[in-house]
Amino acid sequence: MTQDSWDDGLREIMTGTAGTARVAAAPTDVILRRGRSSVRRRNGLAGSAVLGVVAAAVIAGTAFASGTAGSSPQPGAASSSGRLSPAADAVVTLGSPSAKTKVVIYDDYRCPPCRQVDSGTSALLKQETASGKIEVEYRPVDLIDRHDTPNGTGSVVAGNAVQCAADRGDFLAYRAAVFAHQPASDADDPFSSPTEMISIARGIPGLVTPSFVKCVDDQPYAAAIRANYDTAINTLQCPGVPCINAGGQQWNGQGTDSTKPLGVGVDTWLTQIIGAH
């Protein structure tokens, strides 16, 4: 099957127009079935009634709270074991708390649709946070780790490393670098290696310091990243990621066009939301 035909099926799922049609498997032959404990790799077709989702999901239309903004909490001091104590939350907040529009993003650094959406929206979000129009919360989750077979750890390790970079003022640069190094298939999990995450960080001048390395190795944000998943998927009933809420409205496929990259459609939707406030 072609990438175009997969993209068409993906958009049908996101917009709710797939009905009972059978949607062909993603090029990676990875299908996440809602309610199952693992990602099943197989050839063939998947019924959209069970929400086949590429590489760990895209959102369908569900209710979603706006979320509460806050600064990125830093992990505590080292415990008696010498490891950094767990952080209370895993979130990076950019922009002014008084901004008219709040955007909340739950995503997974192993998730291809998350990378595509970030690629298409990062310039807009950076511009509008700088202008004071929006405040953005970025919350990493471990969806693919939980549904990969065998279960991986790269979603948590990568999400933690990005939080460590944020603590040192390099969030956007390192986030972009991690997405740029995303493996072609979620069957591969190079992000599970802290050494790999540190290697990626070497491309950002001044980021790799002893404190950054310790933060990456100790993973103080791991529990908070898992808690983000529980909030997004279990509490808010979001079927997958990326989950995006802007100005109290949930993105559920608006603006998508089969002839354009996924991120372009989300960028169009965000532009409309921000412009309306």
Secondary structure, 3 states (H helix, E strand, C coil): CCHHHHHHHHHHHHHCCCCCCEEECCCCCEEECCCCCCEEECCCEEEHHHCCEECCCCCCCCCCCCCCCCCCCCCCCECCCCCECCCCCCCEEEECCCCCEEEEEEECCCCHHHHHHHHHHHHHHHHHHHHCCEEEEEEECCHHHHHCCCCCCHHHHHHHHHHHHHHCCCHHHHHHHHHHCCCCCCCCCHHHCHHHHHHHHCCCCCCCCHHHHHHHHHCCCHHHHHHHHHHHHHHCCCCCCCEEEECCEECCCCCCCCCCCHHHHHHHHHHHHHHCC
